[in-house]
Amino acid sequence: MRNLKYRSYEKELLDKDDIPFEDIRQNMRELNTINTLLGGHKISIAGIREITGTTAHNETLSICEIGCGGGDNLKAISGWCVDKNIRANYTGIDIKASCIEYAAQQHPALQATWIQSDYNKANLGSTKPGIIFSSLFCHHFMEDELISMMKWMTQNCSKGFFINDLQRSSMAYYLIKGITRIFSASYLVKNDAPLSVARGFKRKEWENILAAAGIFKYRIQWKWAFRYLIVCKK
């Protein structure tokens, strides 16, 4: 049994720079399936809904995802915005050129702005995005890096930001380990999915990170399957 009392700092395979594009593509496909079946996209939509409400707005909402991967979160959010008659534009930022290439290929109809950059070096233009968010991104970072990220998100959004990420727990770890062992065809997913849980955070650890960033107005909600939705509204 893996001891998950303390967070793992073992690097994920996806954090390497020499992964073949086809392996990245398979990883992105499977992550989208996992997010769809286990409710990850619904959690991101819940973050948008909590900040904006569910009714149409006179203004066009600007939504920016950092660590956007294959762009599937933005695609799911765009479908919800269309259903709710909310006009929106979308920006996806990822440091990996292969992820940005894949996102642009997969979602041409979204007409999003795809930016290959470290999130804190990206050119967001002269107007702040209304909402900045991340999904399954924060567990890649050290705690001091996350404190800086929370400050950056606060400074660079006009309406609020939210985080959709994994709860560190034994049940989540062994559940996803078993699922990916049976169903995954990606060595990246088989290795990184359970490791992502081991690199995740518990509620108190999130509270400490937010406090260190000077953020005290927020809401943390536990969501199935073993995730936290953290919403900070301005």
N, C-alpha and C positions, 0 to 999 in steps of 0.2 A: 504494500500500500504506500502510495506517495504521500509524504507529509506536506499538506498545504496550509499549515499554520502560518508559514512565512512565504512571502512572494518569491518566485523563481526569477533569476536574472539571466537564465540561459537564453541565448539569442535564437530567434526563429530562423529557419532556412530562408524564408522569404526576405529577410533583411540582408541577404547576400547580394552582391552586384553582378554575379556571373550566371544567373539563371536563364536558361534558354527560353525564348519567347513562347514556344508551344507549351512549355511547362507552366508558364505564367497564365496562359490562356486557359488551360485545364483547371488550374487553381481558381481563377476568377469564375469560371462556369460553376464549379462545385460550391464556392462560397455563396453565390447567388441562390443556388438551390437550398442550401442550409438556411440562409436568411429568409427565404420564402416559406419553407416548411416549418421552421421553428420560430417564426414571428419576428425576426429581426427587422424587416422592412416596416412592419406595423408599429414597432417601437419608434422608429425614426419619424413616421407619420404622426405618431402621438406627440412627439416633441414639437413638430411644426404646428400642430393643432393647439397645443397648450400656449404657445407664444402668440399665435395669430388669431385664434378662434376658427370657426368653421364657415363663416359667411364671406361673401364677395367683398372685396376692398376696392376703393376708388383708385388707389395707387397700385403699381406693379411691384410685387414682392420680389426681392432679390435674395436668393438662397445660395450659400456657398458651403461646399463640403471640403474639409481638409482631410488628406489621406483617402481620396475618393476611390482608389482601386479601379475596378472595372466600370464604375458609374452606375451600378444597379440601384443604389439607394436613391440617387437623383431621379432615375427613371420611375421608380415606385412613387416617389413624392410628386412627380409631375402628373402622374395619373390621378392621384388624389386631388391635386389642385384643379385639374380639368373638371373632375366630378363636382367640386364645390364652387366652380365658377370663379376661381381665384387666379388672376393673371400673375405669372411669375417668370423670372429668368433665372438661369442656373449657371454656377461656376463650380468646376471640379478641379482640385489641386492635388497633385501627387508627385512625389520626388522621383518616382520611377518612370522613365520614358516609356517602358513597355506597358505599364498600366494605362497611361494616357493614350497611347496608340490603340490599345484594346478598347477603351471606353469610347473613343471617337468612332471606331469601326462598328461597335455594337449598337450605338445609340445616335445615328445621324439625324433622326427625326426630332430628337430633343433640342437640337440647335443650342447646345450648351457651349460655354467657353471652357476649354480644357487647358489647364496650365501645368506644365512640367516644371516643378520647382519645390524646394523646401517651403513649407507653408509660410514661415515667417519672413521669407524673402520674396514672396510673390507680389506682383503688382496688381492690387485690387482696384486700381483706378481712383478717380477723384471722389467717388461717393461710396460710403461704407455699405457693405451688404446689410440687408435687414437682419438676416439670420445666418450665423455660422454654426456648423455642427461637425461632429465626427462620429463615425461608427466603427467599432472594432479597430480603433487607431491608437487610443491612449495607452493600451497595455504594452506597446512597443517601446515606451519611453521610461526613463528613470524619473524618480519622484521630483528632483529639482528641475528637470526639463518640463514636467507637467505643470509645475507652479508657474514657470514662464509662459507655457501655453495658455493657461487659464487667464493670465494677465493680458496676453495678446488677443485672445478671443473677446474679452471684455472691451478692450480698447478699439477693436476693429469692427464691431457690429453695432447697429443702431437700435435694434429691437430686442435682441437677446441671443443666447447661444445654448446649445444642448449637447450632451454626450450620451452616446448609446454604447455601452461596453459591458464586458463580462464580469460576473461575480465569481470570485475564487471560492470554489467549494469542491469537496470530494465527489459529491453526486454529479455535478456538472462535468468534472474531469473524466470520470469513468463512463458516463453516458456518451459523451462525444467521442471518447476513445473507442468505445465499442461500435458506435454507428459508423465512424470513418473506417475502422478496420474492415468492416463487412462490405460497405457500399462504395467507398472512395476508390477511384483509380489514380489519384494524385499522391505521389510521395510527399509533396509539400503539405497537403491537407492532412494526411495521416500523421505527420510529425507535428505540424504547427497548430492544428486545432486543439488538441489537449494541452499543448504547451502554452497556448494563448490563455487558457483557463488558469494554469499555474502562474502565469504572469499577471493575472487580473488582480482586482482590488476588492477588499471588503468595505462595507459602508463607512466604518470609522476611519479607514485610511483615506477615503475620498473626503470626508469631513476635514481631516487634517490638511490635505493638499489645498482644498478651497480656502481654508482659514489662512494658510501660509501665503496664498495669493491675494489676501485681503477681500475675499468674497464671502459674504455672510447671508445674502439674500438668494436663496436657491431652494429647490425641492428635489429630493432623491426618492425615486420610486423603484421598487423591485418589480421586474417584469419577467414573465415566462419567455424564453427558457433560460433562467439563471443569468439575467442581465440587470444592470442598473440604468435607468434613465435619469439623468441629472439635467435640470432645466434652470437656467438663470435668465430672468426677464429684466429688461431695463425699465 
